[in-house]
Amino acid sequence: MSAAGASGLRVGVLGATGAVGSTVLQVLSERSFPASEVVPLASARSAGKRLPYADDEVECRELSEESIQGLDIVISSAGGAVSSEWAPRIVAAGAVVVDNTSYWRMHEQVPLVVSEVNPDAADSHRGLVANPNCSTMQMVVALKPILDVAGIERLIVSTYQSVSGTGNRAIEELRSQSAAVLAGEEPVAHVYPHRIAFNVLPQVETFKGGDDYTTEERKMIAEIRKILGVGTETGISATCARVPVFNAHSESVNLQTRDDLSPEACRELLASAPGVVVLDDPAEGIYPLATAAAGRDEVLVGRIRRDDSHERCLNLWIVGDNLRKGAATNAVQVAEVLVERDLVRVPDPALDAG
């Protein structure tokens, strides 16, 4: 199926009532995406709900075989279980899916795309393009220029991830727990294994099969390799923590380059890189903050300095809005790449659910 021209695109937003899905609607409007119609899709309990879009509202429809017909692009943020079942069905119905869940990211036949980093990967899609993990996303936007100029031999990242990455229930839990603690009451934890208010949890997602790394950490390592096209010759280690911040992920990144790159040259390189803003005058209190990144689509980088303990090593502090660039904005940017490159079509053969 080929789109009937940019002005005639029918765009579905799956998971439209969630934290990411509602942000997708906002970003589609802000960026004036060339859609003739935007169709929010969600579970039966959300059917009929009116959602804000542009200066109006759009009605949410129940996800069904009927509601996915006639769509050109679907941006999906409804969770891995839903995506594993419905992405192939949506592709079979004729739409290209840009998927925000973790389910399809490491499938060999599914390109994993960050618009500023590897847009060419979208050319090979077979009906589905995957969006990376939010913490991976913001980091590779800053790493790609460094990789291209100086190479990367080793990468160590520690993340400080906000609760909005878990969804609306986590946002409400941080709010209610904070109120409880400030009132001298005992907070109740439902979303996370421990209370998140006034706490730091060195666990994002789960531990599986006796692995000492969480599923989030393993995802980050694997996705970095796939997006940047680096193998095991590049050492990568990750520690992911959850912090009591509503929005925007922060990351401490230590990287060893193949060729020498001074902090001054790194600042200049990143200042000219697409999607990056350098904020780096720490003596004046200028460095990336979660509060500064929230609501922005750029990745903020600062605290760029030598690691004096190892040759050719730099430290960086990277912050990004996990709901926007980390999820919704990149998904819309990938959809824009599909339109610009005339890729809003399902190839034959299409996506194989196996």
Residue pairs with C-beta under 8 A, 6 or more apart in sequence:
1 72
1 94
1 95
1 345
1 346
2 344
2 345
3 9
3 72
3 339
3 344
3 345
4 72
6 34
6 339
7 34
7 36
8 36
8 72
9 33
9 34
9 35
9 36
9 72
9 73
9 339
9 344
10 35
10 36
10 37
10 39
10 70
10 71
10 72
10 73
11 28
11 33
11 35
11 37
11 38
11 39
11 71
11 72
11 73
11 74
11 75
11 335
12 38
12 39
12 40
12 41
12 67
12 68
12 71
12 73
12 74
12 75
12 90
12 95
13 21
13 24
13 25
13 28
13 38
13 39
13 40
13 41
13 74
13 75
13 77
14 21
14 41
14 42
14 63
14 74
14 75
14 76
14 77
14 78
14 82
14 86
14 90
15 21
15 41
15 42
15 76
15 77
15 78
15 79
15 82
15 100
16 22
16 24
16 25
16 40
16 41
16 42
16 46
16 51
16 60
17 40
17 42
17 46
17 49
17 51
17 60
18 77
18 78
18 167
18 168
19 164
19 167
19 168
19 171
19 323
20 77
20 100
20 323
20 327
20 328
21 40
21 42
21 77
21 78
21 328
22 51
23 323
23 324
23 327
23 328
23 329
24 75
24 77
24 327
24 328
24 331
24 332
25 38
25 40
25 51
25 52
25 53
25 58
26 52
26 328
27 324
27 328
27 329
27 332
28 35
28 38
28 53
28 332
29 53
29 54
31 332
31 336
33 332
33 335
33 336
34 339
38 53
38 58
39 58
39 61
39 67
39 71
40 51
40 53
40 58
40 59
40 60
40 61
41 60
41 61
41 62
41 63
41 67
41 68
41 74
41 78
42 49
42 60
42 61
42 62
42 63
42 78
43 62
43 63
44 62
46 60
46 62
47 60
47 61
47 62
48 59
48 60
49 59
49 60
50 57
50 58
50 59
50 60
51 57
51 58
51 59
51 60
61 67
63 78
63 82
63 86
65 89
65 93
68 74
68 86
68 89
68 90
68 93
68 95
69 93
69 94
70 94
71 90
71 93
71 94
71 95
72 94
72 95
72 96
72 344
73 95
73 96
73 97
73 98
73 335
73 338
73 344
74 90
74 95
74 96
74 97
74 98
75 97
75 98
75 100
75 331
75 332
75 335
76 82
76 83
76 86
76 87
76 90
76 97
76 98
76 99
76 100
76 101
77 100
77 101
77 327
77 328
77 331
78 86
78 101
79 101
80 101
80 102
80 103
81 103
82 101
83 99
83 101
83 103
83 104
84 103
84 104
84 353
87 97
87 99
87 103
87 104
87 128
87 351
87 353
88 351
88 352
88 353
90 97
91 97
91 126
91 127
91 128
91 346
91 350
91 351
92 350
94 346
95 346
96 125
96 127
96 128
96 129
96 338
96 343
96 344
96 345
96 346
97 127
97 128
97 129
98 128
98 129
98 130
98 131
98 331
98 334
98 335
98 338
99 110
99 128
99 129
99 130
99 131
100 131
100 327
100 328
100 331
102 133
102 219
104 110
104 128
104 130
105 112
105 130
105 131
105 132
105 133
105 219
105 223
105 226
106 112
106 222
106 223
106 226
107 130
109 126
109 351
109 352
110 125
110 126
110 128
110 129
110 130
110 351
111 118
111 121
111 122
111 124
111 125
111 129
111 130
112 118
112 121
112 129
112 130
112 131
112 132
112 223
112 226
112 227
113 119
113 121
113 122
113 129
113 130
113 131
113 227
113 330
113 334
113 337
114 132
114 137
114 140
114 141
114 227
114 330
115 275
115 330
115 333
115 334
115 336
115 337
116 141
116 144
116 273
116 274
116 275
117 140
117 141
117 144
117 227
117 228
118 144
118 227
118 228
118 229
119 334
119 337
122 129
122 334
122 337
122 338
122 341
122 343
123 341
123 343
125 338
125 343
125 347
126 346
126 347
126 349
126 350
126 351
126 352
127 346
127 347
127 350
127 351
128 351
129 334
129 338
131 137
131 327
131 330
131 331
131 334
132 140
132 223
132 227
132 330
133 216
133 219
133 220
133 223
134 161
134 165
134 249
134 320
134 322
134 323
134 326
134 327
135 159
135 161
135 165
135 216
135 220
135 240
135 249
135 251
135 322
135 326
136 219
136 220
136 223
136 224
136 227
137 320
137 325
137 326
137 327
137 330
138 249
138 251
138 299
138 318
138 319
138 320
138 322
138 325
138 326
139 157
139 224
139 251
139 253
139 318
140 224
140 227
140 228
141 273
141 275
141 276
141 299
141 320
141 325
142 253
142 270
142 273
142 276
142 299
142 301
142 316
142 318
143 152
143 155
143 224
143 228
143 253
143 255
144 228
144 273
145 269
145 270
145 272
145 273
145 276
146 152
146 255
146 257
146 261
146 266
146 269
146 270
147 228
147 230
149 259
149 261
149 269
150 257
150 258
150 259
150 260
150 261
151 257
151 258
151 259
152 228
152 230
152 234
152 255
152 256
152 257
152 258
153 233
153 234
153 235
153 256
153 257
153 258
153 312
154 234
154 235
154 236
154 255
154 256
155 224
155 234
155 235
155 236
155 237
155 253
155 254
155 255
155 256
156 236
156 237
156 238
156 253
156 254
156 255
157 220
157 236
157 237
157 238
157 239
157 251
157 252
157 253
157 254
158 238
158 239
158 240
158 241
158 251
158 252
159 204
159 220
159 238
159 239
159 240
159 241
159 249
159 250
159 251
160 200
160 241
160 243
160 245
160 249
160 250
160 251
160 252
161 204
161 240
161 241
161 242
161 243
161 249
161 250
161 322
162 242
162 243
162 245
162 246
162 247
162 248
162 249
162 290
162 322
163 170
163 171
163 173
163 174
163 191
163 196
163 242
163 244
163 245
163 246
164 170
164 171
164 246
164 247
164 322
164 323
165 204
165 249
165 322
165 326
166 191
166 192
166 242
169 190
169 191
170 191
170 192
170 196
171 246
173 189
173 190
173 191
173 192
173 196
174 196
174 197
174 244
174 246
176 187
176 188
177 187
177 188
177 189
177 195
177 196
177 197
178 187
178 197
178 198
178 244
180 186
180 187
180 188
180 197
181 187
181 195
181 197
181 198
187 195
187 197
189 195
189 196
192 201
192 242
193 201
193 203
194 201
196 242
196 244
197 244
198 244
199 244
200 241
200 242
200 243
200 244
201 241
201 242
201 243
202 239
202 241
203 214
203 240
203 241
203 242
204 214
204 216
204 217
204 240
204 241
204 242
205 214
205 215
205 216
205 219
205 240
206 214
206 215
207 213
207 214
207 215
208 215
211 218
213 221
213 238
214 240
216 240
217 238
217 239
217 240
220 238
220 240
221 236
221 237
221 238
224 230
224 236
225 231
225 234
225 236
243 250
245 290
246 294
247 290
247 294
247 321
247 322
247 323
248 290
248 291
248 293
248 294
248 319
248 320
248 321
248 322
249 290
249 319
249 320
249 322
249 326
250 288
250 290
250 317
250 318
250 319
251 317
251 318
251 319
252 315
252 316
252 317
253 315
253 316
253 317
253 318
254 307
254 313
254 314
254 315
255 313
255 314
255 316
256 310
256 311
256 312
256 313
257 312
257 313
257 314
258 312
259 312
260 312
261 269
261 312
261 314
263 304
263 305
263 306
263 314
266 304
266 314
266 316
267 278
267 280
267 304
270 276
270 278
270 301
270 304
271 278
275 297
275 298
275 299
275 325
276 298
276 299
276 300
276 301
277 296
277 298
277 299
277 300
277 301
278 300
278 301
278 302
278 304
279 286
279 287
279 288
279 292
279 300
279 301
279 302
280 286
280 287
280 301
280 302
280 303
280 304
281 287
282 302
282 303
286 302
287 302
287 303
287 317
288 300
288 301
288 302
288 303
288 317
288 318
288 319
289 300
289 319
290 319
292 300
292 319
293 299
293 300
293 319
293 320
293 321
294 321
295 321
295 324
296 321
296 324
296 325
297 321
297 324
297 325
297 329
298 320
298 325
299 318
299 319
299 320
299 325
300 318
300 319
300 320
301 316
301 317
301 318
301 319
302 316
302 317
303 315
303 316
303 317
304 314
304 315
304 316
305 314
305 315
306 313
306 314
306 315
307 313
307 314
307 315
320 326
321 329
337 343
338 344
